[in-house]
């Protein structure tokens, strides 16, 4: 399964903690991530991650394009709901693409944990 991992700046530490908790599960899948998040996952957890561009530079759109052609089966996108994002249209497009293509998309740590627990049990 191809899993996309994305986290806004204020959510990156939570993504690292969550990925660390589920590292054995994540290692069984192919991971892709936006640039900064992917770099941290590689450095801090030694996960194998295909890194796209940073989200504001088009990484969200790259993941959305891959998703639209069947190249992503789950998205964990830890969004910061309290901070305006300059690339909000790209974020909305990615979440919409998940809805259009019926791809599970967790946008907060609680939802991400449920998705990863399900993958762990599979």
N, CA, C and O atoms as CSV, one atom per row, in Angstrom:
chain,resi,resn,atom,element,x,y,z
A,1,UNK,N,N,0.853,-1.178,0.000
A,1,UNK,CA,C,0.000,0.000,0.000
A,1,UNK,C,C,0.895,1.236,0.000
A,1,UNK,O,O,1.923,1.270,0.677
A,2,UNK,N,N,0.500,2.238,-0.757
A,2,UNK,CA,C,1.195,3.525,-0.773
A,2,UNK,C,C,0.467,4.473,0.180
A,2,UNK,O,O,-0.725,4.736,0.016
A,3,UNK,N,N,1.184,4.978,1.164
A,3,UNK,CA,C,0.609,5.864,2.177
A,3,UNK,C,C,1.317,7.212,2.097
A,3,UNK,O,O,2.545,7.281,2.133
A,4,UNK,N,N,0.532,8.281,1.987
A,4,UNK,CA,C,1.086,9.635,1.976
A,4,UNK,C,C,1.038,10.200,3.393
A,4,UNK,O,O,0.030,10.081,4.089
A,5,UNK,N,N,2.144,10.817,3.807
A,5,UNK,CA,C,2.259,11.437,5.126
A,5,UNK,C,C,2.589,12.912,4.953
A,5,UNK,O,O,3.595,13.268,4.339
A,6,UNK,N,N,1.735,13.761,5.499
A,6,UNK,CA,C,1.872,15.204,5.352
A,6,UNK,C,C,1.579,15.831,6.708
A,6,UNK,O,O,0.678,15.380,7.415
A,7,UNK,N,N,2.328,16.861,7.078
A,7,UNK,CA,C,2.056,17.550,8.342
A,7,UNK,C,C,2.431,19.023,8.216
A,7,UNK,O,O,3.515,19.368,7.746
A,8,UNK,N,N,1.521,19.871,8.641
A,8,UNK,CA,C,1.842,21.295,8.721
A,8,UNK,C,C,2.927,21.507,9.774
A,8,UNK,O,O,3.151,20.652,10.631
A,9,UNK,N,N,3.588,22.640,9.701
A,9,UNK,CA,C,4.744,22.904,10.558
A,9,UNK,C,C,4.471,22.631,12.036
A,9,UNK,O,O,5.270,21.965,12.694
A,10,UNK,N,N,3.368,23.130,12.563
A,10,UNK,CA,C,3.085,22.960,13.988
A,10,UNK,C,C,2.638,21.536,14.338
A,10,UNK,O,O,2.446,21.219,15.512
A,11,UNK,N,N,2.473,20.677,13.324
A,11,UNK,CA,C,2.038,19.297,13.543
A,11,UNK,C,C,3.144,18.272,13.244
A,11,UNK,O,O,2.934,17.069,13.397
A,12,UNK,N,N,4.302,18.747,12.825
A,12,UNK,CA,C,5.366,17.822,12.434
A,12,UNK,C,C,5.850,16.967,13.603
A,12,UNK,O,O,6.112,15.778,13.424
A,13,UNK,N,N,5.974,17.549,14.794
A,13,UNK,CA,C,6.410,16.750,15.943
A,13,UNK,C,C,5.396,15.655,16.248
A,13,UNK,O,O,5.778,14.542,16.610
A,14,UNK,N,N,4.119,15.957,16.108
A,14,UNK,CA,C,3.094,14.924,16.331
A,14,UNK,C,C,3.178,13.831,15.274
A,14,UNK,O,O,2.973,12.655,15.575
A,15,UNK,N,N,3.480,14.218,14.037
A,15,UNK,CA,C,3.636,13.215,12.972
A,15,UNK,C,C,4.807,12.293,13.288
A,15,UNK,O,O,4.703,11.077,13.124
A,16,UNK,N,N,5.922,12.866,13.741
A,16,UNK,CA,C,7.093,12.050,14.064
A,16,UNK,C,C,6.759,11.088,15.205
A,16,UNK,O,O,7.130,9.916,15.157
A,17,UNK,N,N,6.065,11.576,16.222
A,17,UNK,CA,C,5.683,10.719,17.344
A,17,UNK,C,C,4.750,9.602,16.882
A,17,UNK,O,O,4.930,8.444,17.257
A,18,UNK,N,N,3.769,9.945,16.080
A,18,UNK,CA,C,2.811,8.958,15.574
A,18,UNK,C,C,3.509,7.923,14.688
A,18,UNK,O,O,3.283,6.721,14.827
A,19,UNK,N,N,4.346,8.395,13.789
A,19,UNK,CA,C,5.074,7.476,12.904
A,19,UNK,C,C,6.025,6.591,13.701
A,19,UNK,O,O,6.217,5.423,13.366
A,20,UNK,N,N,6.613,7.140,14.745
A,20,UNK,CA,C,7.485,6.332,15.599
A,20,UNK,C,C,6.709,5.227,16.292
A,20,UNK,O,O,7.181,4.096,16.401
A,21,UNK,N,N,5.524,5.561,16.755
A,21,UNK,CA,C,4.659,4.581,17.425
A,21,UNK,C,C,4.263,3.448,16.475
A,21,UNK,O,O,4.163,2.292,16.887
A,22,UNK,N,N,4.040,3.785,15.207
A,22,UNK,CA,C,3.583,2.801,14.218
A,22,UNK,C,C,4.661,2.455,13.191
A,22,UNK,O,O,4.346,1.984,12.098
A,23,UNK,N,N,5.923,2.682,13.532
A,23,UNK,CA,C,7.016,2.439,12.579
A,23,UNK,C,C,7.019,1.017,12.022
A,23,UNK,O,O,7.212,0.861,10.816
A,24,UNK,N,N,6.816,-0.033,12.829
A,24,UNK,CA,C,6.808,-1.379,12.239
A,24,UNK,C,C,5.731,-1.538,11.152
A,24,UNK,O,O,5.960,-2.187,10.132
A,25,UNK,N,N,4.569,-0.943,11.383
A,25,UNK,CA,C,3.498,-0.990,10.384
A,25,UNK,C,C,3.883,-0.191,9.150
A,25,UNK,O,O,3.715,-0.667,8.027
A,26,UNK,N,N,4.395,1.014,9.345
A,26,UNK,CA,C,4.745,1.868,8.217
A,26,UNK,C,C,5.850,1.252,7.373
A,26,UNK,O,O,5.872,1.444,6.157
A,27,UNK,N,N,6.756,0.525,7.984
A,27,UNK,CA,C,7.848,-0.097,7.225
A,27,UNK,C,C,7.344,-1.174,6.257
A,27,UNK,O,O,8.054,-1.540,5.321
A,28,UNK,N,N,6.154,-1.669,6.468
A,28,UNK,CA,C,5.577,-2.688,5.564
A,28,UNK,C,C,4.949,-2.066,4.321
A,28,UNK,O,O,4.505,-2.787,3.427
A,29,UNK,N,N,4.906,-0.738,4.255
A,29,UNK,CA,C,4.233,-0.042,3.163
A,29,UNK,C,C,5.201,0.910,2.468
A,29,UNK,O,O,6.277,1.212,2.984
A,30,UNK,N,N,4.802,1.372,1.299
A,30,UNK,CA,C,5.592,2.378,0.599
A,30,UNK,C,C,5.076,3.745,1.016
A,30,UNK,O,O,3.884,4.034,0.918
A,31,UNK,N,N,5.988,4.572,1.477
A,31,UNK,CA,C,5.622,5.883,2.013
A,31,UNK,C,C,6.053,6.984,1.068
A,31,UNK,O,O,7.118,6.921,0.454
A,32,UNK,N,N,5.204,7.997,0.962
A,32,UNK,CA,C,5.596,9.228,0.294
A,32,UNK,C,C,5.141,10.377,1.177
A,32,UNK,O,O,4.170,10.257,1.925
A,33,UNK,N,N,5.847,11.478,1.082
A,33,UNK,CA,C,5.564,12.601,1.970
A,33,UNK,C,C,5.995,13.898,1.308
A,33,UNK,O,O,6.802,13.910,0.377
A,34,UNK,N,N,5.441,14.978,1.809
A,34,UNK,CA,C,5.930,16.281,1.377
A,34,UNK,C,C,7.347,16.454,1.938
A,34,UNK,O,O,7.741,15.772,2.884
A,35,UNK,N,N,8.092,17.367,1.344
A,35,UNK,CA,C,9.528,17.464,1.568
A,35,UNK,C,C,10.038,17.502,2.990
A,35,UNK,O,O,10.820,16.639,3.387
A,36,UNK,N,N,9.616,18.475,3.759
A,36,UNK,CA,C,10.145,18.626,5.109
A,36,UNK,C,C,9.707,17.477,6.004
A,36,UNK,O,O,10.511,16.940,6.766
A,37,UNK,N,N,8.449,17.103,5.915
A,37,UNK,CA,C,7.950,15.990,6.718
A,37,UNK,C,C,8.702,14.708,6.361
A,37,UNK,O,O,9.139,13.979,7.251
A,38,UNK,N,N,8.851,14.435,5.084
A,38,UNK,CA,C,9.559,13.242,4.647
A,38,UNK,C,C,11.005,13.220,5.104
A,38,UNK,O,O,11.515,12.181,5.524
A,39,UNK,N,N,11.660,14.359,5.022
A,39,UNK,CA,C,13.050,14.442,5.480
A,39,UNK,C,C,13.185,14.112,6.958
A,39,UNK,O,O,14.101,13.398,7.365
A,40,UNK,N,N,12.273,14.635,7.747
A,40,UNK,CA,C,12.311,14.332,9.191
A,40,UNK,C,C,12.023,12.861,9.457
A,40,UNK,O,O,12.664,12.253,10.314
A,41,UNK,N,N,11.061,12.279,8.732
A,41,UNK,CA,C,10.762,10.856,8.919
A,41,UNK,C,C,11.980,9.996,8.573
A,41,UNK,O,O,12.244,8.995,9.239
A,42,UNK,N,N,12.709,10.380,7.550
A,42,UNK,CA,C,13.917,9.646,7.167
A,42,UNK,C,C,15.009,9.794,8.225
A,42,UNK,O,O,15.583,8.804,8.678
A,43,UNK,N,N,15.289,11.033,8.612
A,43,UNK,CA,C,16.380,11.302,9.555
A,43,UNK,C,C,16.103,10.769,10.954
A,43,UNK,O,O,16.959,10.132,11.568
A,44,UNK,N,N,14.901,11.035,11.449
A,44,UNK,CA,C,14.617,10.749,12.851
A,44,UNK,C,C,14.134,9.327,13.112
A,44,UNK,O,O,14.304,8.808,14.215
A,45,UNK,N,N,13.531,8.691,12.105
A,45,UNK,CA,C,12.980,7.348,12.310
A,45,UNK,C,C,13.554,6.302,11.354
A,45,UNK,O,O,13.205,5.124,11.428
A,46,UNK,N,N,14.425,6.738,10.469
A,46,UNK,CA,C,15.036,5.840,9.477
A,46,UNK,C,C,13.983,5.122,8.635
A,46,UNK,O,O,14.168,3.967,8.250
A,47,UNK,N,N,12.875,5.815,8.350
A,47,UNK,CA,C,11.857,5.269,7.462
A,47,UNK,C,C,12.260,5.545,6.014
A,47,UNK,O,O,12.873,6.571,5.718
A,48,UNK,N,N,11.920,4.649,5.141
A,48,UNK,CA,C,12.152,4.844,3.711
A,48,UNK,C,C,10.965,5.637,3.156
A,48,UNK,O,O,9.832,5.154,3.151
A,49,UNK,N,N,11.237,6.849,2.694
A,49,UNK,CA,C,10.170,7.755,2.258
A,49,UNK,C,C,10.557,8.386,0.925
A,49,UNK,O,O,11.668,8.891,0.766
A,50,UNK,N,N,9.638,8.353,-0.024
A,50,UNK,CA,C,9.815,9.109,-1.268
A,50,UNK,C,C,9.342,10.533,-0.986
A,50,UNK,O,O,8.172,10.758,-0.675
A,51,UNK,N,N,10.252,11.480,-1.095
A,51,UNK,CA,C,9.921,12.866,-0.766
A,51,UNK,C,C,9.500,13.652,-2.001
A,51,UNK,O,O,10.183,13.650,-3.026
A,52,UNK,N,N,8.371,14.316,-1.880
A,52,UNK,CA,C,7.884,15.247,-2.890
A,52,UNK,C,C,8.425,16.632,-2.536
A,52,UNK,O,O,9.260,16.767,-1.641
A,53,UNK,N,N,7.955,17.643,-3.228
A,53,UNK,CA,C,8.286,19.011,-2.868
A,53,UNK,C,C,7.641,19.356,-1.529
A,53,UNK,O,O,6.752,18.644,-1.062
A,54,UNK,N,N,8.080,20.429,-0.926
A,54,UNK,CA,C,7.405,20.955,0.258
A,54,UNK,C,C,5.967,21.310,-0.133
A,54,UNK,O,O,5.706,21.675,-1.279
A,55,UNK,N,N,5.044,21.204,0.810
A,55,UNK,CA,C,3.635,21.489,0.519
A,55,UNK,C,C,3.405,22.828,-0.165
A,55,UNK,O,O,2.752,22.868,-1.208
A,56,UNK,N,N,3.923,23.934,0.387
A,56,UNK,CA,C,3.693,25.235,-0.246
A,56,UNK,C,C,4.319,25.368,-1.635
A,56,UNK,O,O,3.940,26.251,-2.404
A,57,UNK,N,N,5.266,24.504,-1.955
A,57,UNK,CA,C,5.916,24.557,-3.267
A,57,UNK,C,C,5.316,23.576,-4.267
A,57,UNK,O,O,5.828,23.426,-5.377
A,58,UNK,N,N,4.224,22.901,-3.874
A,58,UNK,CA,C,3.539,22.010,-4.796
A,58,UNK,C,C,3.489,20.553,-4.383
A,58,UNK,O,O,2.940,19.728,-5.113
A,59,UNK,N,N,4.049,20.216,-3.231
A,59,UNK,CA,C,4.063,18.826,-2.786
A,59,UNK,C,C,2.677,18.235,-2.573
A,59,UNK,O,O,2.442,17.067,-2.883
A,60,UNK,N,N,1.745,19.049,-2.039
A,60,UNK,CA,C,0.372,18.569,-1.862
A,60,UNK,C,C,-0.237,18.213,-3.220
A,60,UNK,O,O,-0.941,17.212,-3.351
A,61,UNK,N,N,0.039,19.038,-4.217
A,61,UNK,CA,C,-0.482,18.784,-5.565
A,61,UNK,C,C,0.154,17.544,-6.183
A,61,UNK,O,O,-0.518,16.787,-6.883
A,62,UNK,N,N,1.453,17.330,-5.929
A,62,UNK,CA,C,2.114,16.136,-6.452
A,62,UNK,C,C,1.472,14.870,-5.869
A,62,UNK,O,O,1.236,13.897,-6.585
A,63,UNK,N,N,1.198,14.898,-4.574
A,63,UNK,CA,C,0.557,13.745,-3.940
A,63,UNK,C,C,-0.855,13.570,-4.487
A,63,UNK,O,O,-1.284,12.445,-4.742
A,64,UNK,N,N,-1.581,14.672,-4.668
A,64,UNK,CA,C,-2.924,14.601,-5.231
A,64,UNK,C,C,-2.929,14.013,-6.635
A,64,UNK,O,O,-3.814,13.230,-6.979
A,65,UNK,N,N,-1.952,14.385,-7.440
A,65,UNK,CA,C,-1.858,13.847,-8.801
A,65,UNK,C,C,-1.591,12.347,-8.769
A,65,UNK,O,O,-2.184,11.591,-9.539
A,66,UNK,N,N,-0.710,11.922,-7.890
A,66,UNK,CA,C,-0.415,10.490,-7.756
A,66,UNK,C,C,-1.652,9.738,-7.279
A,66,UNK,O,O,-1.941,8.641,-7.757
A,67,UNK,N,N,-2.373,10.325,-6.347
A,67,UNK,CA,C,-3.604,9.729,-5.815
A,67,UNK,C,C,-4.640,9.557,-6.924
A,67,UNK,O,O,-5.307,8.526,-7.001
A,68,UNK,N,N,-4.771,10.562,-7.775
A,68,UNK,CA,C,-5.800,10.554,-8.822
A,68,UNK,C,C,-5.609,9.428,-9.837
A,68,UNK,O,O,-6.566,9.023,-10.497
A,69,UNK,N,N,-4.392,8.924,-9.965
A,69,UNK,CA,C,-4.140,7.836,-10.917
A,69,UNK,C,C,-3.921,6.498,-10.206
A,69,UNK,O,O,-3.373,5.562,-10.788
A,70,UNK,N,N,-4.350,6.414,-8.948
A,70,UNK,CA,C,-4.298,5.154,-8.223
A,70,UNK,C,C,-3.004,4.868,-7.489
A,70,UNK,O,O,-2.795,3.745,-7.030
A,71,UNK,N,N,-2.129,5.860,-7.366
A,71,UNK,CA,C,-0.830,5.640,-6.743
A,71,UNK,C,C,-0.759,5.904,-5.254
A,71,UNK,O,O,0.322,5.827,-4.670
A,72,UNK,N,N,-1.880,6.214,-4.621
A,72,UNK,CA,C,-1.928,6.436,-3.174
A,72,UNK,C,C,-3.202,5.780,-2.654
A,72,UNK,O,O,-4.289,6.011,-3.185
A,73,UNK,N,N,-3.064,4.960,-1.611
A,73,UNK,CA,C,-4.233,4.267,-1.068
A,73,UNK,C,C,-4.672,4.778,0.298
A,73,UNK,O,O,-5.731,4.383,0.787
A,74,UNK,N,N,-3.884,5.647,0.923
A,74,UNK,CA,C,-4.264,6.246,2.215
A,74,UNK,C,C,-3.459,7.520,2.404
A,74,UNK,O,O,-2.315,7.622,1.961
A,75,UNK,N,N,-4.079,8.498,3.074
A,75,UNK,CA,C,-3.423,9.775,3.348
A,75,UNK,C,C,-3.559,10.088,4.830
A,75,UNK,O,O,-4.646,10.010,5.402
A,76,UNK,N,N,-2.443,10.441,5.433
A,76,UNK,CA,C,-2.453,10.999,6.782
A,76,UNK,C,C,-1.916,12.413,6.629
A,76,UNK,O,O,-0.746,12.622,6.312
A,77,UNK,N,N,-2.792,13.372,6.861
A,77,UNK,CA,C,-2.470,14.784,6.659
A,77,UNK,C,C,-2.789,15.516,7.959
A,77,UNK,O,O,-3.923,15.945,8.176
A,78,UNK,N,N,-1.788,15.654,8.819
A,78,UNK,CA,C,-2.002,16.333,10.088
A,78,UNK,C,C,-2.011,17.835,9.840
A,78,UNK,O,O,-0.968,18.477,9.711
A,79,UNK,N,N,-3.212,18.366,9.780
A,79,UNK,CA,C,-3.409,19.784,9.472
A,79,UNK,C,C,-3.421,20.611,10.743
A,79,UNK,O,O,-3.848,20.146,11.800
A,80,UNK,N,N,-2.947,21.837,10.628
A,80,UNK,CA,C,-2.997,22.798,11.733
A,80,UNK,C,C,-4.209,23.688,11.489
A,80,UNK,O,O,-4.143,24.609,10.675
A,81,UNK,N,N,-5.315,23.426,12.181
A,81,UNK,CA,C,-6.540,24.177,11.905
A,81,UNK,C,C,-6.512,25.618,12.422
A,81,UNK,O,O,-7.405,26.403,12.104
A,82,UNK,N,N,-5.510,25.966,13.207
A,82,UNK,CA,C,-5.468,27.295,13.820
A,82,UNK,C,C,-4.547,28.272,13.095
A,82,UNK,O,O,-4.500,29.450,13.450
A,83,UNK,N,N,-3.824,27.808,12.099
A,83,UNK,CA,C,-2.885,28.673,11.385
A,83,UNK,C,C,-3.263,28.732,9.914
A,83,UNK,O,O,-3.329,27.695,9.253
A,84,UNK,N,N,-3.514,29.941,9.383
A,84,UNK,CA,C,-3.823,30.054,7.951
A,84,UNK,C,C,-2.627,29.568,7.113
A,84,UNK,O,O,-1.472,29.840,7.441
A,85,UNK,N,N,-2.927,28.855,6.044
A,85,UNK,CA,C,-1.882,28.322,5.168
A,85,UNK,C,C,-1.939,29.048,3.826
A,85,UNK,O,O,-3.015,29.181,3.242
A,86,UNK,N,N,-0.801,29.517,3.334
A,86,UNK,CA,C,-0.807,30.254,2.058
A,86,UNK,C,C,-1.215,29.381,0.876
A,86,UNK,O,O,-1.642,29.902,-0.155
A,87,UNK,N,N,-1.091,28.070,1.009
A,87,UNK,CA,C,-1.437,27.151,-0.083
A,87,UNK,C,C,-2.735,26.400,0.230
A,87,UNK,O,O,-2.890,25.241,-0.154
A,88,UNK,N,N,-3.652,27.051,0.918
A,88,UNK,CA,C,-4.932,26.431,1.295
A,88,UNK,C,C,-5.685,25.826,0.105
A,88,UNK,O,O,-6.274,24.756,0.257
A,89,UNK,N,N,-5.691,26.460,-1.067
A,89,UNK,CA,C,-6.374,25.823,-2.207
A,89,UNK,C,C,-5.779,24.454,-2.563
A,89,UNK,O,O,-6.513,23.543,-2.948
A,90,UNK,N,N,-4.458,24.305,-2.435
A,90,UNK,CA,C,-3.828,23.009,-2.712
A,90,UNK,C,C,-4.251,21.969,-1.680
A,90,UNK,O,O,-4.494,20.812,-2.021
A,91,UNK,N,N,-4.336,22.379,-0.435
A,91,UNK,CA,C,-4.748,21.479,0.650
A,91,UNK,C,C,-6.177,21.007,0.404
A,91,UNK,O,O,-6.473,19.815,0.490
A,92,UNK,N,N,-7.052,21.949,0.099
A,92,UNK,CA,C,-8.454,21.597,-0.175
A,92,UNK,C,C,-8.565,20.665,-1.377
A,92,UNK,O,O,-9.383,19.745,-1.378
A,93,UNK,N,N,-7.745,20.901,-2.397
A,93,UNK,CA,C,-7.775,20.041,-3.585
A,93,UNK,C,C,-7.358,18.615,-3.239
A,93,UNK,O,O,-7.942,17.658,-3.749
A,94,UNK,N,N,-6.358,18.465,-2.379
A,94,UNK,CA,C,-5.909,17.125,-1.993
A,94,UNK,C,C,-6.986,16.401,-1.185
A,94,UNK,O,O,-7.271,15.232,-1.446
A,95,UNK,N,N,-7.576,17.074,-0.224
A,95,UNK,CA,C,-8.626,16.447,0.585
A,95,UNK,C,C,-9.829,16.114,-0.300
A,95,UNK,O,O,-10.447,15.063,-0.134
A,96,UNK,N,N,-10.158,16.989,-1.225
A,96,UNK,CA,C,-11.260,16.714,-2.157
A,96,UNK,C,C,-10.941,15.500,-3.023
A,96,UNK,O,O,-11.809,14.658,-3.256
A,97,UNK,N,N,-9.704,15.407,-3.501
A,97,UNK,CA,C,-9.309,14.249,-4.316
A,97,UNK,C,C,-9.476,12.949,-3.522
A,97,UNK,O,O,-9.869,11.925,-4.080
A,98,UNK,N,N,-9.178,12.992,-2.228
A,98,UNK,CA,C,-9.406,11.804,-1.383
A,98,UNK,C,C,-10.885,11.436,-1.390
A,98,UNK,O,O,-11.239,10.263,-1.512
A,99,UNK,N,N,-11.736,12.431,-1.260
A,99,UNK,CA,C,-13.182,12.179,-1.262
A,99,UNK,C,C,-13.651,11.653,-2.619
A,99,UNK,O,O,-14.426,10.698,-2.677
A,100,UNK,N,N,-13.195,12.260,-3.694
A,100,UNK,CA,C,-13.606,11.858,-5.044
A,100,UNK,C,C,-13.200,10.414,-5.336
A,100,UNK,O,O,-13.959,9.662,-5.948
A,101,UNK,N,N,-11.995,10.029,-4.894
A,101,UNK,CA,C,-11.461,8.705,-5.216
A,101,UNK,C,C,-11.636,7.697,-4.074
A,101,UNK,O,O,-11.097,6.591,-4.123
A,102,UNK,N,N,-12.399,8.093,-3.045
A,102,UNK,CA,C,-12.720,7.195,-1.922
A,102,UNK,C,C,-11.463,6.661,-1.232
A,102,UNK,O,O,-11.345,5.467,-0.956
A,103,UNK,N,N,-10.530,7.574,-0.963
A,103,UNK,CA,C,-9.270,7.240,-0.297
A,103,UNK,C,C,-9.372,7.687,1.158
A,103,UNK,O,O,-9.716,8.839,1.421
A,104,UNK,N,N,-9.080,6.795,2.113
A,104,UNK,CA,C,-9.120,7.216,3.517
A,104,UNK,C,C,-8.124,8.349,3.767
A,104,UNK,O,O,-6.972,8.294,3.337
A,105,UNK,N,N,-8.597,9.372,4.470
A,105,UNK,CA,C,-7.777,10.558,4.740
A,105,UNK,C,C,-7.990,10.968,6.192
A,105,UNK,O,O,-9.080,11.401,6.567
A,106,UNK,N,N,-6.957,10.834,6.999
A,106,UNK,CA,C,-7.010,11.260,8.400
A,106,UNK,C,C,-6.347,12.628,8.505
A,106,UNK,O,O,-5.203,12.804,8.086
A,107,UNK,N,N,-7.069,13.596,9.065
A,107,UNK,CA,C,-6.537,14.954,9.127
A,107,UNK,C,C,-6.188,15.401,10.547
A,107,UNK,O,O,-5.846,16.563,10.767
A,108,UNK,N,N,-6.275,14.479,11.511
A,108,UNK,CA,C,-5.879,14.813,12.879
A,108,UNK,C,C,-5.276,13.558,13.513
A,108,UNK,O,O,-5.469,12.454,13.003
A,109,UNK,N,N,-4.551,13.720,14.616
A,109,UNK,CA,C,-3.886,12.560,15.223
A,109,UNK,C,C,-4.837,11.433,15.628
A,109,UNK,O,O,-4.473,10.265,15.499
A,110,UNK,N,N,-6.022,11.736,16.105
A,110,UNK,CA,C,-6.956,10.679,16.521
A,110,UNK,C,C,-7.381,9.831,15.320
A,110,UNK,O,O,-7.384,8.603,15.401
A,111,UNK,N,N,-7.738,10.471,14.218
A,111,UNK,CA,C,-8.117,9.741,13.020
A,111,UNK,C,C,-6.940,8.957,12.451
A,111,UNK,O,O,-7.106,7.829,11.988
A,112,UNK,N,N,-5.754,9.556,12.488
A,112,UNK,CA,C,-4.555,8.871,11.986
A,112,UNK,C,C,-4.272,7.622,12.808
A,112,UNK,O,O,-3.910,6.582,12.259
A,113,UNK,N,N,-4.434,7.724,14.109
A,113,UNK,CA,C,-4.195,6.574,14.978
A,113,UNK,C,C,-5.163,5.429,14.636
A,113,UNK,O,O,-4.749,4.271,14.573
A,114,UNK,N,N,-6.418,5.738,14.420
A,114,UNK,CA,C,-7.412,4.708,14.061
A,114,UNK,C,C,-7.017,4.054,12.736
A,114,UNK,O,O,-7.054,2.829,12.623
A,115,UNK,N,N,-6.643,4.846,11.741
A,115,UNK,CA,C,-6.246,4.304,10.443
A,115,UNK,C,C,-5.020,3.405,10.593
A,115,UNK,O,O,-4.982,2.308,10.035
A,116,UNK,N,N,-4.031,3.859,11.335
A,116,UNK,CA,C,-2.801,3.073,11.501
A,116,UNK,C,C,-3.040,1.817,12.339
A,116,UNK,O,O,-2.419,0.784,12.091
A,117,UNK,N,N,-3.925,1.892,13.320
A,117,UNK,CA,C,-4.272,0.702,14.088
A,117,UNK,C,C,-4.928,-0.349,13.182
A,117,UNK,O,O,-4.658,-1.543,13.307
A,118,UNK,N,N,-5.773,0.101,12.292
A,118,UNK,CA,C,-6.406,-0.811,11.335
A,118,UNK,C,C,-5.358,-1.469,10.445
A,118,UNK,O,O,-5.398,-2.678,10.215
A,119,UNK,N,N,-4.427,-0.673,9.950
A,119,UNK,CA,C,-3.351,-1.219,9.107
A,119,UNK,C,C,-2.474,-2.183,9.895
A,119,UNK,O,O,-1.990,-3.172,9.344
A,120,UNK,N,N,-2.270,-1.905,11.167
A,120,UNK,CA,C,-1.449,-2.779,12.016
A,120,UNK,C,C,-2.099,-4.146,12.184
A,120,UNK,O,O,-1.413,-5.166,12.254
A,121,UNK,N,N,-3.419,-4.157,12.249
A,121,UNK,CA,C,-4.155,-5.399,12.461
A,121,UNK,C,C,-4.289,-6.215,11.175
A,121,UNK,O,O,-4.600,-7.405,11.221
A,122,UNK,N,N,-4.055,-5.575,10.034
A,122,UNK,CA,C,-4.238,-6.258,8.741
A,122,UNK,C,C,-3.062,-7.161,8.428
A,122,UNK,O,O,-3.045,-7.812,7.384
